[in-house]
């Protein structure tokens, strides 16, 4: 509980956005090594204490009295307009990316439909972020770009050249990064902070891993950090699996007849790919999953990192093989094993052309550490003020500056003020986070904490969760070989729950919004005329 407010995973999207832009939303082998399966079995995976609160209903905008498709409007999302020009430009980028990956293009109207659905979800996230006063400024985007360039051993100018070689403009690249950071912060605010992984769950997970291996679990060696975010290695000799999916979504409230019709659609799609049709091309044309325009590719993860439903379905499948139909609370899934390897990190196929890596590849088969694993732990506490519709960044920072003056100059007790003012779950404990190991908090928080001397109080610092005051209580050196194993288990369990919960949250946003999809209506009218 003490560490949920700043899970490392919440910062990861800042860097994944880089490849999102370079590859037009297609993850690279290096980055997707721990990209979760977005939308996969999310309703069945999200536990009741891990779900986000339902988003506030958006104010519905009355439909225009006379719809005119020729007015340049592709869709209306609440009070925002998505123009046909936006759809055309995004479709060109998507088509170029699919062509580069040698994935057969779906018909133009189908591709436009897929692109428009993605634009609608992006617009909904921006609107919700605006409602919650979540902002991404130019400096944050610059920082993310600088980090990506440094990790790829490039200057920013060299990175820009690589981006533009791929056919993406620099302005679009920056917009994509901004959107990804915004989505990351929205997830942190609405979902991540509400997910609690108990010690009992960690114990059960480790016990299951021990049973599967038939022996005592070996402690896991963390990868040495090469950037602000340390990465823990996967268990020794663990399978790593790259998956793609075709999803036939079943909307909430569907009747039995509707469910049967959607299952028939899934069966027809399965028959197509089983008979030799290219899986990626069918996914691009027909999947309802958010990764459809990536040929259905969901990335590569340790086997344990995939939902149990998927693990069982692919248990006996080799590389290139396709599962049967898997039903979850989200719909009907068809999976393809793009790659799998024991103790190594496979790359999803088809592999994109060489481009800068957003993150160093995680090792998949490091053995147990040789001897103790000493790290510096920090005992810290904090006061968190979140931004909202009524509290902006400037107001949150000013509030913390006043609290800091009361502590530093007025001699007031940090813990007492944390109990009275902090908006984190640690508030009842006076903001106490306990002992923190490297990598347990997001980079901005960890960097500020590490710069403090014992007893010192930080200036207000910003993270994806809001604004913080941090006080370091003490430091120590400790052997954390056993703790690293538990940390890795907790991280896997967290990711299993966080992404499904966020997708469920976005579904609620979509269901509560006023959406006038004119492209879809136009297609329905044309089909009726024929």
N, C-alpha and C positions, 0 to 999 in steps of 0.2 A: 504494500500500500504506500509505503513511504517513497517509492521510486516511480510510481505510475505517472506522476505529473510531468515527468520529463523523459519518457522512454526514448531510447536512441533511434528507434524506427521512425519516429515522427519527423526527424530531420532528413531522412534518406531521400525524400522526393526532391529536395533542393538540387541534388546532383543528378538524379534520374532524369530530371527535366532536360538536362543537356543532351542526352541521347534521344530523348523524346523529340527534341527539335531537329537534331542531326538526321535521325532516321524517320522523321514524321510519325512519331509514336511507336516505333519499333524498337524494343529493348535489345541492347547488344549482349553478346555472350557474357562479357565480364560483368555488366551491370545486373543482368537478370539472374545472376547467381543467387540473389535472394529477394527477387521480386515475387510477391505473393500472387496467387491466382485470383485476380479481381473478379468478384461476382460468383465464384465457384461455391456452390452449396451454402450460400451465405445465411439463408434463413435457418437451415438446420444446424449451422455451426455456431451461431451467436447465442450465447447463454443469456439468461435474463438479467444477470448483473453486469453483463458486458455490453448491453445495447445502449445506444444513445437515446436521449430523450427525443420525443417526436419534435421535428422542427415546427416553428410557429407557422401557421397557415399564411401563405402569401395573399395579399389583397387581390382578389380576382378582378380582372379588367374585362368589361363587357365586350363581347364580340362586335366587330364592326358591322354595321347594318348591311353593307353590300361588299362582299368579298370580290376583289379583282386581282386575279393572279398576275395580270400584266403590270401591276403597280410596282414590281420589283421586290415584293415581300415574299420570302419563303416560309417564314413562321413568325408567330408572335408568342413570346414567352413572358407571361404576366404583362408588364408594361414595356418590355424590350422587343425590338424588332431584329430579326435575322434576315438579311437581304439575300436576294438571289446572287448578287455579286460575291458575297462572302461564301456562299455555298459553292459557287463555280471555282473560286480561287482555292478553297480547301479541297475540292474534288480533284483539281489538277495536281496538287501536292500529293494527295493519297494515291492517285493513279500513277504518278511518277515513282512513288515508293514501291507500290506493288509490282510495277514493271521491273524495277531494279532487283527485286527479290525473285523475279521470274515466276510470279504468281499471276495466273490468268485473270484479266480484269473482268469483273462482272459487268452486265449491261449498264450503260450510263445512268439510267434511271435508278437502278438498284444501288449503284455506288453513291449517287447523290443522296439517296435515302439514308444509307449508312452514315455518310458524312454529316447530314443534317441532324441525325439523332445524337451524334457526338457533340455537335455545336450546341444543341439544346441543353445537354447535360452540363457543358462548360458554362453556359449562360446562367443556369440555375445555381451553380456553385458560386459564381460571382455575385449573384443577387443575395444569396444567403450570407456570404462573407461581408457584403456591404451592410446587411441588416445587423450583423454582429460586430460591425466596426473593425473587421479584420482587414488590414492594409498590407500591401507589399510595395515598398518604395524603391526608387532607383538604386539607392545604395545597397539594398539587399540583393537585387538582381546582379549588380556589379560584383558583389562579394561571391555569389554563387558561380558566376562566370569565371572569376579569378581562381576559385578553388578547382573548378574543372580543368582550367588551363594548366594549373600547377601540377595536378595529379597526372596529367598527360605529358608533362615536361614540355609544355608549349608556352609561348607568350600569348597574351590575349589576341594580338594581331594574327598570330599563326592559327589560333583556334578559329578566328573569324574566317580566315582563308579556307580552312577545312569545312566549316559550315557552309560557306557559299559555294564550294565545289559540289556539295551534295544537292544544290538546287534550292536551298532555303535561304531567304534573305536574312540579314542580320537583325532587322526589325522583328521579323516573325520569330526568329530564334529567341530574342529577348522576351517577346510576348508569351512564348511557350514556357519559358522558364518562370515567368511571373505567374502564369496560370497554375503551374505545378506547385510552386511555393504556396500559392493561395490555397490550393486543394489540400496541401499538407497541413497548413495551419488550421484549416477548417476541420480536418479530421482530428487534429490534436485537441481542438476545443470541444468538439461534439462527441467524440468516441473514445479516444485514447485515455483521457483522464478518468473515464468511468469504468475502465476495465481493470479488474483486480484478479491477479493470479495468486491463489492461495498456496501456502506451503504444502498443503495436502495434495493439491493438484500436481505440484512439482514432484513430490514423493511418488505419486502414482505413475507419473510419466517415466521417471527414472527406473522404477521397478519394472515397468513394461519393457523398457529398453534392455534391462538386464536379462529379463526372461527371453527376449528375442535373441540375444547374443549367447545365452546359455552360460553366463558367467558374471563375475563382478564387473560393474561399470568402471572403465578407466577414466581418470580425470582428463579433461580436455585442455590442450595447449592453445592459448589465444594467439591470434596473429599479431605480430608487432605492428603498431600503428604507423602508417606512412602519411597520415593526414589527421585532422582533428578528431576523427571518429574511429576508435579502435574497433576491431572486428574479431569476434570469437570464432574459432574453427568449428567445423562440424565434428561429430563423434568419429572416432577412428574407424576407418573402413566402412563408413556409411554410404549407402547408395545415394547417388544424386541423379535426379530424373528431370528431364525437360519434357513438358507436356504442352499440347495444344488442345483446344476444345471447340466443338460446335455446340452452341446452346440454343435450345428452343425454349424461350421463356414462357412460363405459365403465370399470367397475372393473378393477383389476389382476387378471390371471389369468383373465379371461373366455375362454370357449371360442369357437371360430369361430361356432358356432350362436348363442351369446348375442350376439356382436358383430353378427351379421347381423340378429337381432331388434331390437337397439337402433338399427341403421341404418334399419331399416324404420320404427321409431317416429319417427326424425328426418325421414324422407321424408314421413311422414303429417303431421307438424307443419309442414313446409315447404309442403306442399300446402294446408294450412289458411290460412297467412298469405298465400300467393300468390293464393289465391282470394278474399281480401278480409277475412278475420278479423283483428281488431285484434292487432297484434304484441305490445303490452304486456300485453294480457289473456291471450294464449296463454302468454307468458313467465311471468306470475304463476302460472298454473295448472300449467304442465308443465315449466318449465326446472329443471334441476338445478344451475344456477349460483348463487353466493352472492348475486347481485343480482336474483334472481327476483322478490322482493317489491318491487322498484323498477321493475317492468315490464321487467326485463332491462337497464335503462340502466347503462352502464359508465363514463359520463363523457365528457369531451372532452379531447383531447390533440393535440399536433402529430402529423401523419401519421407522422413518423419514430418517434414514441414508442410506436406500436402494434406488436405482433409482426409480423414479416415475413409470416407466414402470413396475417394479417388484411389487411395492406397489399396483398398480391397479390390477395386475394379481392375487395376493394372498389375496385380500381384504376379500373374503368370505371363505378362506380355513382355516381349522383347522390343528392341528398337525397331520402329517403323510399323508396329502392329497397332490395331485399333480395337477399342473396347466395344462392348455392347452398349445399350442405352442404360444410363444411370439416372434414376429419378431422385431429385432433392426437393426441398421446399421452394427452390428457385425455378425449377423446370426440369427439362430433360437434357442431359449432357451426353455427348459422344467424345471420347478422349482418344488422342493419338500420342504414343510414346515417341517423341522426337529423338531422344537419346537417353541412355542410362548407363551409368558406370559405377563400379564399386571403388570407393576411395578416391574419386577424381571428380572434377567439375565439368560435366559435358556441356557442350554448346548447343543451343537450340538451332534447328534447321528450318528453313534455309538460312545460312549464315549471311549476315549483311557484309557489305564491302568494308575494308579497313577504315576505321575512323577513331577519333580520340576516345579513350576509355574514361568513363566517369568515376570509376572506382577500381582499385586493384582487385584482381580475382581472388576469391576466397579459396584457401586450400581445403580439399575435401577429405584428406586421409592422413592427417598428422597423428602421430602416435602420442602416447601418454608423455607428460613432461618428465624430463630427467631431473629429479630432485625437486626441492621446494620452488614455488613460484611467488617471488616477493614483489609486492606492489605497495605503493603509497596510498593509503586510504585516508579520506577526509571525513570528519564528523562535522556536519553543517546543519544549519537551519535557515529557513527563508520565510519571507512574507510575499505572497503572490497577489497582485491586483490584475484582474482580467479586463480587457477592453470589451465593450458591448455597445449596444445601440445608444446608450446614454453616457458611456465613459469612453472617450477616445484616447489615443496614445499619449497626447500631451497631458491630459487630465490624470491618467494613471501614473505617469512619471512624476508629475507635480505632487501627487498624494504621497508617493513613496519618498520623495525628497523631504517633505515635511516630517514624515515618520523617522527618517534617518537623522534629521536635526534633533528630534526629541530624544533619540537614542544616544547619539554622539555628543551633543552639546548639553542636553537636558538630563542625561543620566537615567532615562527611563529604561525599563526592562524590555529587551527584545522579545522574549517569550510572551510577555503580557500583551504587547502590541500585536504580535502575530495572532494570538487567540482572538483579539478584538477585530482585527482588520483583514487577515489573510483569507483568500478565497480558495485555498487548497485544502485537500483532505487532511493535511498535517496540522491544520490550525489548532485543533484541540490539544495537540501535543506541543504547543508553542512553536509550531513550524519545524520541529525537529525531524530531520530526514535520516537520522542514524548514520552509520558508517557507509560511505560511498566509495566504490572502486572505480578506477578509470573506465570510461565507456558507459557508465550507468546513467548519465545525463546527456542532454543534447549539447552540442559543442559550445554555443554561446554561454550557457550556464556553467559548464565545466571550465571554460577558459577564465571566466570571471572568478569562479571559486578558487582555482589554482593560483591566481594572482594575489590572493589575500593572505595576510599573515594571520596567525592564530589570534582570535579576539577581534579582528578587524571587520568592519561592516562595509560592504560594497556600495558603490553608487547604484542607482537604479539601472538594471540591465534588462534587455528584451529577449524573449525566447518565443517560440511558436505558441506558448501557452499564455503569454501576457508579459507583465513587468514584475521583476523580482528585486527584493533586497536580500542579500546573502550575508550570513555571518559564519565564519569558520570557528568552531569550538576547539578542535584538537586534530592532530594528525598522528599516524602511526604506520609502521612497516608491518606487513602481515603476509604470511603464506596463504594464498587464496586458491590453491590447486583444486580443492574440493568445491569451493564457492563458484569457481568458473564453470564447473559442470552444471551446477544448479542455475547459474545465470543464463547459460546457453539454453537449458531446458525451459526456463521462464520466458526467454525471448521467443522460442519456437511456439510455445503455447499462446503467448501474446499475439503473435502474428496470425496464428490460426483464427483468432477471434476478432482482431482489430479490423482487418480488411473486409471480412464478411459483414461486420457490424456497420462499417462505413458505407458499403454498398447498399445495405438495407436502409440506412439513413437517407441516401440519395434517392432511393426508390420512393421514400415517403415525400421527399421534396417534389419529385416528379408527379406523384399522385395528387398532391395538394395544389399544384400550380395550374394556372390557366394557360393551356398550350393550344394554339391554333396552327396546326401543321398544314399549310396550304399545299405544299408539294404532295403530301400524302392524299389530300382531298382531290387534287387534280388527277393523280394517278387512278384513284377510285372512280372518278367521273369518266375518265377515258376508258377504263376497263368496262364500265357499265354500258358505254356507247357501243362497244364492240360486242 
